[in-house]
Amino acid sequence: MASRPAAKKLHIADEPLTRHNWYKHVNWLNVTLIIGVPIYGMIAAYWTPLQWKTAVWAFVYYFLTGLGITGGTFSPISRRIPHLLSTLQQQQQQQANPFGPRAVFKTYT
């Protein structure tokens, strides 16, 4: 008797998200780290006495990490700035010189 070939199982990304399989779509390592590390820090902070040096360092570090996040957010924009500037310069040249790029006018200031 010949056995039937097994049906090919779909990858989880190709399956629709339902309430019965939502947990398969979650990246549990990321969830554990994003939730676990702050909880561990709060528990450790409860038993660690606060010193003024630690408070100053926490305050400074808070702003430094915020600047890093802001820089990461705007980095895609900063990569496009040279393209945007060249486009802006071309538009300004077209407005200043409506007769084309080769028509040169002498200006006196």
Steps between C-alpha positions, in 0.01 A plus 500: 500500500642840399497774760388846414761777504477718807348843447763771509468702819480878456748729670346696787553829312282365218219402735236758593504639853210368706415492864597134513852539357603854605766365738681338206548842337663654810878523527525373857869581542433869434194502726698340781787748468285811458282414799747304713795740508302801632323280758837366615630859523204613709540204736875562532442873558275423795788341694779728375558817704495817290817708507533848353756379241256234383217753476713741295618219274140381449388853410787554253463151351126557452564802279788338313292198405215727395736680264606166356141403430433839343810469281391156387156630415631784285784308333284393202416866447865604526596249230257667262613858570763513219238384249248750636754784485595424140131488405442831678798659324371380162159649573655830605711511185195435284310778674793742476575411139175423316676484160687177580825398664723632220358851489730712713416853599742749642378637830630811670481542873 
